[in-house]
Amino acid sequence: MSTKIPVSVLIPAKNEEANLPACLVSLERADEVFVVDSQSSDRTMEIAQEYGANVVQFYFNGSWPKKKNWSLENISFRNEWVLIVDCDERITPELWLEIEQVIQSPTCNGYYLNRRVFFLGKWIRHGGKYPDWNLRLFRHRIGRYENLNTENIANTGDNEVHEHVVLTGKIGYLKNDMLHEDFRDLYHWLERHNRYSNWEAKVYYNILKQQDNSHTIGANLWGDPVQRKRFLKHIWVRLPFKPMLRFILFYFINLGFLDGKAGYIYARLLSQYEYQIGVKLYELCHCHGQLNTVTKRQGSREQGAGEQGSREQGSREQGVGSWESGVGKSYFHPWW
């Protein structure tokens, strides 16, 4: 039997009975595993206990911190190194060997892991999905997920979405890949990305409003791959026709067509995802995050209609003026 590696694994979970068994099997070499659950209604908790994992319940306060940061602050890990793994991810034996080597003689405080994303049974190797670097292995006392000021947006879930770990000191890169393979169906993929688009719309809004980013990884063209990606995102949010551009970028420029039918479907879905972000950004800017707003009527129907028209006109003028002064009027059309 292989010896245990002194790493504590953190798995955020909610209703993950389909993915959790394969994930936990791939983590058998870890010294300890924590499944941080959000009151799952399926067999997530029972499965975690069957595989010998520690189960911790997380009760979200609706704002901050979210699940991973709360876990890093409140769980008593017995190891210096923590590995963050999602339920739909697997750590291969080759990657475990590499992890064992680097933590024995560490030259860094954290390490990026590269992910292979599988979709409809196909490794999505092109389209910009590979390499896909994520800082997942680090000394837990000095790493925390960034705050992108998205706490006040509803329906984004209780777990960090695409935030990255802010870590002091040198960061390295591991050679072997982790696997990202969701065993659920397209319904769940679409449901998850519907939540993600709420979060992304707020991130776009914050970028355009030039909000403070001092507690983030930062955007740097000359930084690491994640910082470069963040820099390009600051340009991307200002471009028109983003849904169409995203399809062209993924499918043609980054050769997504080489991944066959799965690549085409993935490209179409990402284009739709970009459109959802644009619509929700428009909703944030013009309707205060609501689909419609209710106007109270006063007096006669004619008087009420006139007052309502005046209010709506004033609201439009005020909203457009405020938006133009803070951001610029050409960035929020949903068809862009």
Contacts in CASP RR format, 6 or more apart in sequence:
PFRMAT RR
TARGET T0000
AUTHOR 0000-0000-0000
METHOD contacts of the structure
MODEL  1
MSTKIPVSVLIPAKNEEANLPACLVSLERADEVFVVDSQSSDRTMEIAQE
YGANVVQFYFNGSWPKKKNWSLENISFRNEWVLIVDCDERITPELWLEIE
QVIQSPTCNGYYLNRRVFFLGKWIRHGGKYPDWNLRLFRHRIGRYENLNT
ENIANTGDNEVHEHVVLTGKIGYLKNDMLHEDFRDLYHWLERHNRYSNWE
AKVYYNILKQQDNSHTIGANLWGDPVQRKRFLKHIWVRLPFKPMLRFILF
YFINLGFLDGKAGYIYARLLSQYEYQIGVKLYELCHCHGQLNTVTKRQGS
REQGAGEQGSREQGSREQGVGSWESGVGKSYFHPWW
2 28 0 8 1.000
2 29 0 8 1.000
3 29 0 8 1.000
4 29 0 8 1.000
4 30 0 8 1.000
4 31 0 8 1.000
5 29 0 8 1.000
5 30 0 8 1.000
5 31 0 8 1.000
5 96 0 8 1.000
5 99 0 8 1.000
5 100 0 8 1.000
5 103 0 8 1.000
6 31 0 8 1.000
6 79 0 8 1.000
6 80 0 8 1.000
6 81 0 8 1.000
6 103 0 8 1.000
7 30 0 8 1.000
7 31 0 8 1.000
7 79 0 8 1.000
7 81 0 8 1.000
7 82 0 8 1.000
7 83 0 8 1.000
7 99 0 8 1.000
7 103 0 8 1.000
7 137 0 8 1.000
8 30 0 8 1.000
8 31 0 8 1.000
8 32 0 8 1.000
8 33 0 8 1.000
8 34 0 8 1.000
8 77 0 8 1.000
8 78 0 8 1.000
8 79 0 8 1.000
8 81 0 8 1.000
8 82 0 8 1.000
8 83 0 8 1.000
8 140 0 8 1.000
9 27 0 8 1.000
9 30 0 8 1.000
9 32 0 8 1.000
9 33 0 8 1.000
9 34 0 8 1.000
9 82 0 8 1.000
9 83 0 8 1.000
9 84 0 8 1.000
9 85 0 8 1.000
10 34 0 8 1.000
10 36 0 8 1.000
10 68 0 8 1.000
10 71 0 8 1.000
10 72 0 8 1.000
10 75 0 8 1.000
10 82 0 8 1.000
10 83 0 8 1.000
10 84 0 8 1.000
10 85 0 8 1.000
11 20 0 8 1.000
11 23 0 8 1.000
11 27 0 8 1.000
11 33 0 8 1.000
11 34 0 8 1.000
11 35 0 8 1.000
11 36 0 8 1.000
11 53 0 8 1.000
11 85 0 8 1.000
11 86 0 8 1.000
11 87 0 8 1.000
12 36 0 8 1.000
12 58 0 8 1.000
12 67 0 8 1.000
12 68 0 8 1.000
12 71 0 8 1.000
12 86 0 8 1.000
12 87 0 8 1.000
12 159 0 8 1.000
13 20 0 8 1.000
13 35 0 8 1.000
13 36 0 8 1.000
13 37 0 8 1.000
13 38 0 8 1.000
13 40 0 8 1.000
13 44 0 8 1.000
13 48 0 8 1.000
13 87 0 8 1.000
14 37 0 8 1.000
14 38 0 8 1.000
14 39 0 8 1.000
14 40 0 8 1.000
14 44 0 8 1.000
14 158 0 8 1.000
14 159 0 8 1.000
15 40 0 8 1.000
15 41 0 8 1.000
15 42 0 8 1.000
15 44 0 8 1.000
16 23 0 8 1.000
16 40 0 8 1.000
16 42 0 8 1.000
16 44 0 8 1.000
16 87 0 8 1.000
16 88 0 8 1.000
17 40 0 8 1.000
17 42 0 8 1.000
17 43 0 8 1.000
17 44 0 8 1.000
17 47 0 8 1.000
18 183 0 8 1.000
18 184 0 8 1.000
19 87 0 8 1.000
19 88 0 8 1.000
19 182 0 8 1.000
19 183 0 8 1.000
19 184 0 8 1.000
20 35 0 8 1.000
20 44 0 8 1.000
20 47 0 8 1.000
20 48 0 8 1.000
20 51 0 8 1.000
20 87 0 8 1.000
21 47 0 8 1.000
21 51 0 8 1.000
22 90 0 8 1.000
22 181 0 8 1.000
22 183 0 8 1.000
23 85 0 8 1.000
23 86 0 8 1.000
23 87 0 8 1.000
23 88 0 8 1.000
23 89 0 8 1.000
23 90 0 8 1.000
24 33 0 8 1.000
24 47 0 8 1.000
24 48 0 8 1.000
24 51 0 8 1.000
24 52 0 8 1.000
24 53 0 8 1.000
25 51 0 8 1.000
26 90 0 8 1.000
26 91 0 8 1.000
26 92 0 8 1.000
27 33 0 8 1.000
27 85 0 8 1.000
27 91 0 8 1.000
29 93 0 8 1.000
29 96 0 8 1.000
29 100 0 8 1.000
30 83 0 8 1.000
31 78 0 8 1.000
31 79 0 8 1.000
32 54 0 8 1.000
32 77 0 8 1.000
32 78 0 8 1.000
32 79 0 8 1.000
33 51 0 8 1.000
33 52 0 8 1.000
33 53 0 8 1.000
33 54 0 8 1.000
34 53 0 8 1.000
34 54 0 8 1.000
34 55 0 8 1.000
34 56 0 8 1.000
34 71 0 8 1.000
34 75 0 8 1.000
34 77 0 8 1.000
35 44 0 8 1.000
35 45 0 8 1.000
35 48 0 8 1.000
35 53 0 8 1.000
35 54 0 8 1.000
35 55 0 8 1.000
35 56 0 8 1.000
36 56 0 8 1.000
36 57 0 8 1.000
36 58 0 8 1.000
36 67 0 8 1.000
36 68 0 8 1.000
36 70 0 8 1.000
36 71 0 8 1.000
36 75 0 8 1.000
37 44 0 8 1.000
37 45 0 8 1.000
37 48 0 8 1.000
37 55 0 8 1.000
37 56 0 8 1.000
37 57 0 8 1.000
37 58 0 8 1.000
38 57 0 8 1.000
38 58 0 8 1.000
38 59 0 8 1.000
38 60 0 8 1.000
38 67 0 8 1.000
38 158 0 8 1.000
38 159 0 8 1.000
39 57 0 8 1.000
39 59 0 8 1.000
45 55 0 8 1.000
48 55 0 8 1.000
49 55 0 8 1.000
56 71 0 8 1.000
56 75 0 8 1.000
58 67 0 8 1.000
58 70 0 8 1.000
58 71 0 8 1.000
58 158 0 8 1.000
60 66 0 8 1.000
60 67 0 8 1.000
60 157 0 8 1.000
60 158 0 8 1.000
62 151 0 8 1.000
62 158 0 8 1.000
63 151 0 8 1.000
63 152 0 8 1.000
64 147 0 8 1.000
64 151 0 8 1.000
65 73 0 8 1.000
66 145 0 8 1.000
66 157 0 8 1.000
66 158 0 8 1.000
66 159 0 8 1.000
66 160 0 8 1.000
67 158 0 8 1.000
67 159 0 8 1.000
67 160 0 8 1.000
68 84 0 8 1.000
68 145 0 8 1.000
68 159 0 8 1.000
68 160 0 8 1.000
69 144 0 8 1.000
69 145 0 8 1.000
69 160 0 8 1.000
72 82 0 8 1.000
72 140 0 8 1.000
72 143 0 8 1.000
72 144 0 8 1.000
72 145 0 8 1.000
73 144 0 8 1.000
77 140 0 8 1.000
80 103 0 8 1.000
80 139 0 8 1.000
80 140 0 8 1.000
80 141 0 8 1.000
81 103 0 8 1.000
81 137 0 8 1.000
81 138 0 8 1.000
81 139 0 8 1.000
81 140 0 8 1.000
82 137 0 8 1.000
82 138 0 8 1.000
82 139 0 8 1.000
82 140 0 8 1.000
83 91 0 8 1.000
83 99 0 8 1.000
83 136 0 8 1.000
83 137 0 8 1.000
84 136 0 8 1.000
84 137 0 8 1.000
84 165 0 8 1.000
85 91 0 8 1.000
85 136 0 8 1.000
85 178 0 8 1.000
86 180 0 8 1.000
88 180 0 8 1.000
88 181 0 8 1.000
88 182 0 8 1.000
88 183 0 8 1.000
88 184 0 8 1.000
89 115 0 8 1.000
89 178 0 8 1.000
89 179 0 8 1.000
89 180 0 8 1.000
89 181 0 8 1.000
90 178 0 8 1.000
90 179 0 8 1.000
90 181 0 8 1.000
91 99 0 8 1.000
91 178 0 8 1.000
92 176 0 8 1.000
92 177 0 8 1.000
92 178 0 8 1.000
92 179 0 8 1.000
94 176 0 8 1.000
95 113 0 8 1.000
95 174 0 8 1.000
95 176 0 8 1.000
95 177 0 8 1.000
95 178 0 8 1.000
97 176 0 8 1.000
98 174 0 8 1.000
98 175 0 8 1.000
98 176 0 8 1.000
99 111 0 8 1.000
99 137 0 8 1.000
99 174 0 8 1.000
102 108 0 8 1.000
102 111 0 8 1.000
102 137 0 8 1.000
102 174 0 8 1.000
103 137 0 8 1.000
107 170 0 8 1.000
107 172 0 8 1.000
108 169 0 8 1.000
108 170 0 8 1.000
108 171 0 8 1.000
108 172 0 8 1.000
109 138 0 8 1.000
109 139 0 8 1.000
109 142 0 8 1.000
109 167 0 8 1.000
109 168 0 8 1.000
109 169 0 8 1.000
109 170 0 8 1.000
109 171 0 8 1.000
110 135 0 8 1.000
110 137 0 8 1.000
110 138 0 8 1.000
110 139 0 8 1.000
110 167 0 8 1.000
110 170 0 8 1.000
110 171 0 8 1.000
110 172 0 8 1.000
111 135 0 8 1.000
111 136 0 8 1.000
111 137 0 8 1.000
111 138 0 8 1.000
111 171 0 8 1.000
111 172 0 8 1.000
111 173 0 8 1.000
111 174 0 8 1.000
112 133 0 8 1.000
112 134 0 8 1.000
112 135 0 8 1.000
112 136 0 8 1.000
112 171 0 8 1.000
112 172 0 8 1.000
112 173 0 8 1.000
112 174 0 8 1.000
112 224 0 8 1.000
112 225 0 8 1.000
112 226 0 8 1.000
113 133 0 8 1.000
113 134 0 8 1.000
113 135 0 8 1.000
113 136 0 8 1.000
113 137 0 8 1.000
113 174 0 8 1.000
113 177 0 8 1.000
113 178 0 8 1.000
114 130 0 8 1.000
114 131 0 8 1.000
114 132 0 8 1.000
114 133 0 8 1.000
114 134 0 8 1.000
114 173 0 8 1.000
114 174 0 8 1.000
114 177 0 8 1.000
114 178 0 8 1.000
115 130 0 8 1.000
115 132 0 8 1.000
115 134 0 8 1.000
115 177 0 8 1.000
115 178 0 8 1.000
115 179 0 8 1.000
115 180 0 8 1.000
116 123 0 8 1.000
116 125 0 8 1.000
116 130 0 8 1.000
116 132 0 8 1.000
116 177 0 8 1.000
116 178 0 8 1.000
116 179 0 8 1.000
116 180 0 8 1.000
117 123 0 8 1.000
117 124 0 8 1.000
117 129 0 8 1.000
117 130 0 8 1.000
117 132 0 8 1.000
117 180 0 8 1.000
118 124 0 8 1.000
118 179 0 8 1.000
118 180 0 8 1.000
118 181 0 8 1.000
118 182 0 8 1.000
119 262 0 8 1.000
119 263 0 8 1.000
119 265 0 8 1.000
119 266 0 8 1.000
120 261 0 8 1.000
120 262 0 8 1.000
120 265 0 8 1.000
120 266 0 8 1.000
121 262 0 8 1.000
122 259 0 8 1.000
122 260 0 8 1.000
122 261 0 8 1.000
122 262 0 8 1.000
122 263 0 8 1.000
123 130 0 8 1.000
123 259 0 8 1.000
124 130 0 8 1.000
124 256 0 8 1.000
124 259 0 8 1.000
124 262 0 8 1.000
124 263 0 8 1.000
124 266 0 8 1.000
125 258 0 8 1.000
125 259 0 8 1.000
126 254 0 8 1.000
126 255 0 8 1.000
126 256 0 8 1.000
126 257 0 8 1.000
126 258 0 8 1.000
126 259 0 8 1.000
126 263 0 8 1.000
127 249 0 8 1.000
127 250 0 8 1.000
127 251 0 8 1.000
127 254 0 8 1.000
127 255 0 8 1.000
127 256 0 8 1.000
127 259 0 8 1.000
127 263 0 8 1.000
127 267 0 8 1.000
128 250 0 8 1.000
128 254 0 8 1.000
128 256 0 8 1.000
129 266 0 8 1.000
131 225 0 8 1.000
132 180 0 8 1.000
133 173 0 8 1.000
133 224 0 8 1.000
133 225 0 8 1.000
133 226 0 8 1.000
134 164 0 8 1.000
135 164 0 8 1.000
135 165 0 8 1.000
135 167 0 8 1.000
135 171 0 8 1.000
135 226 0 8 1.000
136 165 0 8 1.000
136 178 0 8 1.000
137 174 0 8 1.000
138 165 0 8 1.000
138 167 0 8 1.000
142 167 0 8 1.000
142 168 0 8 1.000
142 169 0 8 1.000
143 165 0 8 1.000
143 166 0 8 1.000
143 167 0 8 1.000
143 168 0 8 1.000
144 165 0 8 1.000
144 166 0 8 1.000
145 160 0 8 1.000
145 163 0 8 1.000
145 164 0 8 1.000
145 165 0 8 1.000
145 166 0 8 1.000
146 163 0 8 1.000
146 164 0 8 1.000
146 165 0 8 1.000
146 166 0 8 1.000
146 215 0 8 1.000
146 216 0 8 1.000
146 217 0 8 1.000
147 163 0 8 1.000
147 215 0 8 1.000
147 216 0 8 1.000
148 163 0 8 1.000
148 202 0 8 1.000
148 203 0 8 1.000
148 206 0 8 1.000
148 213 0 8 1.000
148 216 0 8 1.000
149 202 0 8 1.000
149 206 0 8 1.000
149 211 0 8 1.000
149 212 0 8 1.000
150 156 0 8 1.000
150 161 0 8 1.000
150 199 0 8 1.000
150 202 0 8 1.000
150 203 0 8 1.000
150 206 0 8 1.000
153 198 0 8 1.000
153 199 0 8 1.000
153 201 0 8 1.000
153 202 0 8 1.000
154 198 0 8 1.000
155 195 0 8 1.000
155 198 0 8 1.000
156 195 0 8 1.000
156 196 0 8 1.000
156 198 0 8 1.000
156 199 0 8 1.000
156 202 0 8 1.000
157 195 0 8 1.000
161 195 0 8 1.000
161 196 0 8 1.000
161 199 0 8 1.000
161 200 0 8 1.000
162 196 0 8 1.000
162 199 0 8 1.000
162 200 0 8 1.000
164 216 0 8 1.000
164 217 0 8 1.000
164 226 0 8 1.000
165 217 0 8 1.000
166 215 0 8 1.000
166 216 0 8 1.000
166 217 0 8 1.000
171 224 0 8 1.000
182 188 0 8 1.000
182 189 0 8 1.000
189 269 0 8 1.000
190 269 0 8 1.000
193 269 0 8 1.000
193 273 0 8 1.000
193 276 0 8 1.000
194 276 0 8 1.000
196 273 0 8 1.000
197 273 0 8 1.000
197 276 0 8 1.000
197 277 0 8 1.000
197 280 0 8 1.000
198 280 0 8 1.000
200 277 0 8 1.000
200 280 0 8 1.000
201 277 0 8 1.000
201 278 0 8 1.000
201 280 0 8 1.000
201 281 0 8 1.000
201 283 0 8 1.000
201 284 0 8 1.000
202 284 0 8 1.000
204 237 0 8 1.000
204 277 0 8 1.000
204 278 0 8 1.000
204 281 0 8 1.000
205 281 0 8 1.000
205 284 0 8 1.000
205 285 0 8 1.000
207 233 0 8 1.000
207 234 0 8 1.000
207 237 0 8 1.000
208 237 0 8 1.000
208 238 0 8 1.000
208 326 0 8 1.000
208 327 0 8 1.000
208 328 0 8 1.000
208 331 0 8 1.000
209 326 0 8 1.000
209 327 0 8 1.000
213 219 0 8 1.000
216 230 0 8 1.000
217 226 0 8 1.000
217 227 0 8 1.000
217 230 0 8 1.000
218 227 0 8 1.000
218 230 0 8 1.000
219 227 0 8 1.000
219 230 0 8 1.000
219 231 0 8 1.000
219 233 0 8 1.000
219 234 0 8 1.000
220 227 0 8 1.000
220 228 0 8 1.000
220 230 0 8 1.000
220 231 0 8 1.000
221 228 0 8 1.000
221 231 0 8 1.000
222 228 0 8 1.000
236 242 0 8 1.000
237 331 0 8 1.000
238 331 0 8 1.000
239 245 0 8 1.000
239 336 0 8 1.000
240 330 0 8 1.000
240 333 0 8 1.000
240 336 0 8 1.000
241 335 0 8 1.000
241 336 0 8 1.000
242 274 0 8 1.000
242 277 0 8 1.000
242 278 0 8 1.000
242 336 0 8 1.000
243 271 0 8 1.000
243 272 0 8 1.000
243 274 0 8 1.000
243 275 0 8 1.000
243 335 0 8 1.000
244 271 0 8 1.000
246 267 0 8 1.000
246 270 0 8 1.000
246 271 0 8 1.000
246 273 0 8 1.000
246 274 0 8 1.000
247 267 0 8 1.000
247 268 0 8 1.000
247 270 0 8 1.000
247 271 0 8 1.000
250 256 0 8 1.000
250 266 0 8 1.000
250 267 0 8 1.000
250 270 0 8 1.000
250 271 0 8 1.000
251 257 0 8 1.000
251 263 0 8 1.000
251 264 0 8 1.000
251 267 0 8 1.000
256 263 0 8 1.000
256 264 0 8 1.000
256 266 0 8 1.000
256 267 0 8 1.000
257 263 0 8 1.000
257 264 0 8 1.000
259 266 0 8 1.000
275 334 0 8 1.000
275 335 0 8 1.000
278 332 0 8 1.000
278 333 0 8 1.000
278 334 0 8 1.000
278 336 0 8 1.000
279 334 0 8 1.000
280 289 0 8 1.000
281 331 0 8 1.000
281 332 0 8 1.000
281 334 0 8 1.000
282 332 0 8 1.000
282 333 0 8 1.000
282 334 0 8 1.000
283 289 0 8 1.000
283 290 0 8 1.000
283 291 0 8 1.000
285 319 0 8 1.000
285 323 0 8 1.000
285 327 0 8 1.000
285 332 0 8 1.000
286 319 0 8 1.000
286 323 0 8 1.000
286 332 0 8 1.000
287 293 0 8 1.000
295 308 0 8 1.000
295 311 0 8 1.000
295 312 0 8 1.000
297 304 0 8 1.000
297 307 0 8 1.000
297 308 0 8 1.000
298 304 0 8 1.000
298 307 0 8 1.000
320 329 0 8 1.000
323 329 0 8 1.000
323 332 0 8 1.000
330 336 0 8 1.000
END
